[in-house]
Amino acid sequence: MSNAFDFPGGIHPPERKQRSNQATLIDAPLPGRVTLPLQQHSGQPATPCAAPGDTVKVGSVIAQREGMISSHLHASISGTVREVSTTQIIIDSDGQDEWNRLPSIDWQRAAPNALFERLNESGIVGLGGAGFPTHIKARVVERHTIHTLVINAAECEPYITADDLTLRHYASDVLEGAQIIAKLCGAQHIVIGIEDNKPEAIEALRQAIQKSQPITVELKVISTRYPSGGERQLIKRLLDLNVPSGGLPADVGVLCHNPGTLLAILHAVRDGQPLVSRVVTLTGEAISQPGNRWVRLGTSIQALLEQVGLDHTALHQVIQGGPMMGAPLLTLDTPVTKLTNCLIAATIVELPPAPVESPCIRCGECESVCPVLLLPQQLHWYARANDDAKMERYHLFDCIECGACSYVCPSHIPLVVDYREAKSRIRLQRIETAKAEYAKHRFEFRQARLAREEAEKQARKEARKSQQRRTPTSAVASSEKVDLRGLRIAHAAAKASVKKAEKTLARVAQEDPKQPLDDLEMQLATAQENLKAAESQLAQAKEQQAASAPSPSEESS
C-alpha cells in the first residue's frame, strides 16, 4: 500500500460487497421495450428529434442536447419508436440489435476539437453520480491549468461493485480512456486512487499500467474508509491538495473521472459507440443471483430484478445507488438510466426502517465523523429554524451529503435530509437574486447605451461645426472623450454581466444537477449578445474618432 495523506472524519460501515463481486460481469438480456427519460444528466433535458413510428438502430440519436449543459440521447435497442412525450421516449425492440456506429477515431493523431465533438455527439456523462456532461467537463482546460488526472476507483460506498468489476475486466481500456482525457485537458500525470478491498482490480491495474502510454500512470492503494470516494477527500488522500470552499478540483489543477466514464469515452472514440448501456450492480438479500450486468439504458428495473431472482415476498425496498447516498424507489415501474450504478433489493432485516427521531443530545459524534470539518449540530439547528444566512456562514454547501453524520447519530436525526432541503431553498433564492442582478445589469447597460448615443449625437454636431470653421475646437475633443468613455463603460458592464452569468450557471449546475437552468442559460446568451454589440460599437467609435482627427496639414495651418 502506498503512502497516502488523510482527510478528517469518516466511518467504516459494513461493506456488504461480497454478494455482488463474486460473479463475473455479463450482459443482461436484451429488453423488449425501453423507456428513455429525456433527463438523464445535469442541466437541461434533451429535446426529442424522433417521432412515433420512426425506425431506429442502436446508437441512433433520438433526442438532442438543449442549451450549454445538456447531453444527446441515443436509442439503446433497434426497433420502432412507440411514444414520444415531453419527458421520455419509448422504443419497441425488433429483436435484431442492429447498430448505427460513428466512425472510429485515432485519438493519438486526432485534433482536440474532433475529440471534444465526439464526446458531445456520443452523449457521455459522468457515470459516478452527478451525471455532468463529459464534453463540458473536458473543456475545463479553457479556464484552468490541469496538471493531474485522478481516476476515482475508490468506490467506497457499501454494496456497490460496478467499478471494481469494470476494472477487473477492462483495466487496459479504462487507462486508454484516461489517456484520451489527459490529452484533452493537458494533464501530465495520471493517478489512480483505489481502496485496498479490491485486490483483483488492483492486480489488473498493475498489469495494465505497464503497457499504458504516453503519460505515466501511478497507482495508489489507500485504506478502506467511507467516504474516500468523494472528490475532495480522494484528492487530499492522493495529492495532499485542498479544494477550496465553494471551489472545484480544477481550482487546484486536478480533474477526476471514474472508471465507467473513462471506459465509455474509449468506446465512443475508438469504437464509435454512443452511451447506450452501463454496468449496474444488482444486489441485496431479496434477489438470488446478485452480480454486475451490462444493462441497456431504458431497461425496466422491475424486469431486470426479476431476471436475477427477485423474491417479492421478502422484498422490503429497492434502493437506487448505495445505502448511504442512494434513494429508495417509490415504484419499480421505472427505467435504468445513465445514473443508475446500483440497485439494492433489500429485506427488512437487511436494511430496516430508521428508528423514530429523538432530540439532539449534543454528543458531538456527527462533528467527529464529518469529512469536511463542518459543524453538523449547528447546521441542523439553523436548518430547522430556516436561518439560511447562518447556514451559508457555516459552509452548508461544502457538505457532500455523504450521510456519515446521520449514520452515527444516536438520536437518529435525519441530518442530511435537513441539509438537502436547506440547499434547495437557498439555491432557489440565489436564482431569484441572479435574475434581479441580471435585470439591474440590463438597466445599467441601457442607461450607458443611451448616454453613449447622446454623446455620439453631440460629437457629430460639434464635428460638423468644427468642419465648417476648419478649426478643431475643444468642444469636439470633449465630446469625443465623452463618447469613448460611454462606450467603455457599456463594454465593461456587458463583460461583467457575461462573467457573472457564466459563474452563476456553473455554480448552480454543480450544486444541483437537477435544477432547471433555462432562465440562467437565457441570461448568459443575452449577456453574450450585449457584449458583442458593445465591442462592435466601441470599435466603430474608435474608427470614427480616428477619421475625424485633424490631419497634420490642418494642424499646421
Protein Blocks (a to p, Z undefined) as FASTA:
>chain_A
ZZddddeeiidddfklmmmmmpccddddddfbdcddfblcehjddddfbdehiacdehia
fbdcedjbdcddddfbecddfbdcfkbccdddehlopacddddddfklpcfklmmmmmmm
nopacfklnopafklmmmmmmmpccfbdcddfkomaghiaklmmmmmmmmmmmmmmmmmm
mmmnopabdcddddfklmklmmmmmmmmmmgcfbdcddddddddddfkbmklmmmmmnop
acdehiafklnopacddfklmmmmmmmmmnopacfbdcdddedjkbcbgcdddddehiaf
klmmmmnopafklpmbdcehjfklmccdfbfcbcddfklmbdcdddfklmgcddddddde
hlommmmmmmnlpafklmmmmmmnopaklmmmnommlpgolommmmmmmnlpafklmmmm
mmmmmmmmmmmmmmmmmmmmmmmmmmmmmmmmmmmmmmmmmmmmmmmnopacfklmmmmm
mmmmmmmmmmmmmmmmmmmmmmmmmmmmmmmmmlccklmmmmmmmmmmmmmmmmmmmmmm
mmmmmmmpccfklmmZZ
